[in-house]
Amino acid sequence: ETGGMGQHYVDLSRVDGVVEASRPEAMVYELGAEGHPHLVAVEYIVPDTLPRPTLYGQEFHHNTALGLWVLHAWIWKANPAGVFADFNPDVPDCDEN
């Protein structure tokens, strides 16, 4: 788990257990050198009171700290750890921005 996750902006009204590929619950941004956000990924989020979902042939994993099933998709910035990995080694940790 090296690298960062970026800044997440979550639409809480979408955290309803419905998984739609074209409507992710969160947009993930990386802050550039000037502090301007750049879209790098999306995150799908489902309450863990529901069964574990799948999307794109990938099972969501459990975020025990938040009580959620989650799946990142690094669509706009390549992730050497994999498209669906949580952390991207090429994205700084939020504390580093």
JOJOWO-V598542 format. One record per residue. N is the residue number from 1. OMEGA is omega in degrees with one decimal (* if undefined). Layout:
n=N omega=OMEGA
n=N omega=OMEGA
//
This chain:
n=1 omega=175.8
n=2 omega=-177.6
n=3 omega=-176.9
n=4 omega=177.6
n=5 omega=-177.3
n=6 omega=178.5
n=7 omega=-179.0
n=8 omega=173.1
n=9 omega=-171.5
n=10 omega=171.3
n=11 omega=-174.4
n=12 omega=178.7
n=13 omega=179.5
n=14 omega=179.7
n=15 omega=-171.5
n=16 omega=179.8
n=17 omega=177.8
n=18 omega=-179.8
n=19 omega=177.2
n=20 omega=-177.2
n=21 omega=-176.6
n=22 omega=-179.2
n=23 omega=179.2
n=24 omega=179.5
n=25 omega=-177.2
n=26 omega=171.2
n=27 omega=-175.5
n=28 omega=-177.4
n=29 omega=170.1
n=30 omega=176.6
n=31 omega=178.9
n=32 omega=-177.3
n=33 omega=-179.2
n=34 omega=-179.3
n=35 omega=178.6
n=36 omega=-179.5
n=37 omega=176.0
n=38 omega=179.4
n=39 omega=-178.2
n=40 omega=-174.1
n=41 omega=170.6
n=42 omega=174.4
n=43 omega=175.4
n=44 omega=-171.9
n=45 omega=178.9
n=46 omega=176.4
n=47 omega=-177.6
n=48 omega=172.8
n=49 omega=178.3
n=50 omega=177.7
n=51 omega=179.5
n=52 omega=179.0
n=53 omega=171.8
n=54 omega=176.8
n=55 omega=-178.0
n=56 omega=-178.6
n=57 omega=-178.1
n=58 omega=172.5
n=59 omega=172.4
n=60 omega=175.1
n=61 omega=-173.2
n=62 omega=170.5
n=63 omega=-174.8
n=64 omega=-178.6
n=65 omega=-177.4
n=66 omega=-179.0
n=67 omega=-175.6
n=68 omega=163.2
n=69 omega=-176.1
n=70 omega=174.4
n=71 omega=174.1
n=72 omega=172.0
n=73 omega=-179.0
n=74 omega=-172.4
n=75 omega=-174.0
n=76 omega=175.5
n=77 omega=-179.6
n=78 omega=178.4
n=79 omega=178.9
n=80 omega=179.5
n=81 omega=179.9
n=82 omega=-177.3
n=83 omega=-173.9
n=84 omega=177.6
n=85 omega=177.6
n=86 omega=-173.9
n=87 omega=177.7
n=88 omega=-178.9
n=89 omega=-179.6
n=90 omega=178.8
n=91 omega=178.9
n=92 omega=173.5
n=93 omega=-179.2
n=94 omega=-179.7
n=95 omega=-177.7
n=96 omega=-178.0
n=97 omega=*
//
